[in-house]
Amino acid sequence: MYLLGECGQWCILLSMLLVETARTFALAEEARREITTACNAAFGQDFDALFSLLPPDGLHLLGRRDGRLVTHLVLTDRRLRFGQGPWRRAAYIDAVATLPDCRGEGLAGLLLEKASALCGTSHDLFALCASRENLYRRHGFATWRGPLFLENEDASGTGEVHLEEILMLRPARESLPEAGAALTANWRPGGGF
Ligand SMILES: CC(C)(COP(=O)(O)OP(=O)(O)OC[C@H]1O[C@@H](n2cnc3c(N)ncnc32)[C@H](O)[C@@H]1OP(=O)(O)O)[C@@H](O)C(=O)NCCC(=O)NCCS
């Protein structure tokens, strides 16, 4: 259950989670540190390079309990195309992280729904790479089973990529094409899909 508040804040009443949205460029140094610290704790690996890879207009969803950042994700604009079809505007999701002592309460799921409410009309689809599928399937994502290609940095061509993770897609408007088509993404800093 969401209640839209003022100043870009949403209060999610059932879980007493206050969700703030902030663009990457507007995050103060302290907020950046909070995010990397939360990601480091959630993933058990070093996320200190996160802000060197994100575009300035990345949109962070920050879920706080009693002021403490307990869950986070970030949305960035990507271009994706199926086969030789038109480029689609995708909201690409990264750094989905809930602190270990707050897991299993639906907090990451709440952020996914909030992301959907924010970008559902402006974007054609949502995409992310996941290590497991459960969470995302429950929120309407499907595993993409076709070959994946990534544009070169100068957009002069593409190269096939073989992901160890699972690529999940969720249409924001129209339905996805039949699995099996090639899916191409634009290049991004870090070079990952
Ligand atoms: C994944 C994660 C964000 C889920 O946060 P959460 O607030 O507990 O999520 P919810 O309560 O909304 O949903 C819990 C579901 O997430 C699933 N989940 C746990 N780890 C997951 C992962 N790495 N990828 C996808 N789903 C995951 C759980 O299996 C659970 O589903 P189940 O109840 O069917 O078992 C949290 O476990 C986490 O931070 N993990 C470490 C970082 C990570 O792997 N992030 C995801 C990268 S794709």
The ligand as an SDF file (V2000), in Angstrom:
LIG
                    3D

 48 50  0  0  0  0  0  0  0  0999 V2000
   17.7610  -10.1480   -3.5720 C   0  0  0  0  0  0  0  0  0  0  0  0
   17.4040   -9.2440   -2.3960 C   0  0  0  0  0  0  0  0  0  0  0  0
   17.5400   -7.8030   -2.8690 C   0  0  0  0  0  0  0  0  0  0  0  0
   15.9670   -9.5180   -1.9920 C   0  0  0  0  0  0  0  0  0  0  0  0
   15.6120   -8.5490   -1.0290 O   0  0  0  0  0  0  0  0  0  0  0  0
   14.3100   -8.7610   -0.1070 P   0  0  0  0  0  0  0  0  0  0  0  0
   13.9500   -7.4320    0.4250 O   0  0  0  0  0  0  0  0  0  0  0  0
   14.5460   -9.8500    0.8510 O   0  0  0  0  0  0  0  0  0  0  0  0
   13.2620   -9.2370   -1.2120 O   0  0  0  0  0  0  0  0  0  0  0  0
   11.7480   -9.6300   -1.0180 P   0  0  0  0  0  0  0  0  0  0  0  0
   11.4640   -9.8530    0.4320 O   0  0  0  0  0  0  0  0  0  0  0  0
   10.9050   -8.6700   -1.7760 O   0  0  0  0  0  0  0  0  0  0  0  0
   11.7120  -11.0050   -1.7970 O   0  0  0  0  0  0  0  0  0  0  0  0
   12.4590  -12.1020   -1.2890 C   0  0  0  0  0  0  0  0  0  0  0  0
   12.6990  -13.0520   -2.4450 C   0  0  0  0  0  0  0  0  0  0  0  0
   13.9330  -12.7030   -3.1010 O   0  0  0  0  0  0  0  0  0  0  0  0
   14.5730  -13.8950   -3.4830 C   0  0  0  0  0  0  0  0  0  0  0  0
   16.0120  -13.6750   -3.6560 N   0  0  0  0  0  0  0  0  0  0  0  0
   16.9790  -13.7830   -2.7380 C   0  0  0  0  0  0  0  0  0  0  0  0
   18.1770  -13.5250   -3.3100 N   0  0  0  0  0  0  0  0  0  0  0  0
   17.9520  -13.2740   -4.6150 C   0  0  0  0  0  0  0  0  0  0  0  0
   18.7640  -12.9360   -5.7150 C   0  0  0  0  0  0  0  0  0  0  0  0
   20.0970  -12.8310   -5.5840 N   0  0  0  0  0  0  0  0  0  0  0  0
   18.1990  -12.6970   -6.8990 N   0  0  0  0  0  0  0  0  0  0  0  0
   16.8620  -12.7710   -7.0460 C   0  0  0  0  0  0  0  0  0  0  0  0
   16.0190  -13.1100   -6.0400 N   0  0  0  0  0  0  0  0  0  0  0  0
   16.5680  -13.3480   -4.8420 C   0  0  0  0  0  0  0  0  0  0  0  0
   14.2920  -14.8100   -2.3460 C   0  0  0  0  0  0  0  0  0  0  0  0
   14.4410  -16.1220   -2.8190 O   0  0  0  0  0  0  0  0  0  0  0  0
   12.8520  -14.4780   -2.0120 C   0  0  0  0  0  0  0  0  0  0  0  0
   12.0040  -15.2870   -2.8130 O   0  0  0  0  0  0  0  0  0  0  0  0
   11.2980  -16.5450   -2.1840 P   0  0  0  0  0  0  0  0  0  0  0  0
   10.4870  -15.9780   -1.0540 O   0  0  0  0  0  0  0  0  0  0  0  0
   10.5080  -17.0930   -3.2990 O   0  0  0  0  0  0  0  0  0  0  0  0
   12.4040  -17.4320   -1.7170 O   0  0  0  0  0  0  0  0  0  0  0  0
   18.3170   -9.4970   -1.1620 C   0  0  0  0  0  0  0  0  0  0  0  0
   18.2650  -10.8720   -0.8530 O   0  0  0  0  0  0  0  0  0  0  0  0
   19.7580   -9.1050   -1.3960 C   0  0  0  0  0  0  0  0  0  0  0  0
   20.1260   -7.9380   -1.1830 O   0  0  0  0  0  0  0  0  0  0  0  0
   20.5880  -10.0610   -1.8390 N   0  0  0  0  0  0  0  0  0  0  0  0
   22.0010   -9.8100   -2.0760 C   0  0  0  0  0  0  0  0  0  0  0  0
   22.1910   -8.9300   -3.2900 C   0  0  0  0  0  0  0  0  0  0  0  0
   21.5610   -9.5220   -4.5250 C   0  0  0  0  0  0  0  0  0  0  0  0
   21.7490  -10.6820   -4.8600 O   0  0  0  0  0  0  0  0  0  0  0  0
   20.7770   -8.6550   -5.2270 N   0  0  0  0  0  0  0  0  0  0  0  0
   20.0290   -9.0500   -6.3950 C   0  0  0  0  0  0  0  0  0  0  0  0
   20.8680   -8.9760   -7.5830 C   0  0  0  0  0  0  0  0  0  0  0  0
   19.8850   -9.4470   -8.9910 S   0  0  0  0  0  0  0  0  0  0  0  0
  1  2  1  0
  2  3  1  0
  2  4  1  0
  2 36  1  0
  4  5  1  0
  5  6  1  0
  6  7  2  0
  6  8  1  0
  6  9  1  0
  9 10  1  0
 10 11  2  0
 10 12  1  0
 10 13  1  0
 13 14  1  0
 14 15  1  0
 15 16  1  0
 15 30  1  0
 16 17  1  0
 17 18  1  0
 17 28  1  0
 18 19  1  0
 18 27  1  0
 19 20  2  0
 20 21  1  0
 21 22  1  0
 21 27  2  0
 22 23  1  0
 22 24  2  0
 24 25  1  0
 25 26  2  0
 26 27  1  0
 28 29  1  0
 28 30  1  0
 30 31  1  0
 31 32  1  0
 32 33  2  0
 32 34  1  0
 32 35  1  0
 36 37  1  0
 36 38  1  0
 38 39  2  0
 38 40  1  0
 40 41  1  0
 41 42  1  0
 42 43  1  0
 43 44  2  0
 43 45  1  0
 45 46  1  0
 46 47  1  0
 47 48  1  0
M  END
$$$$
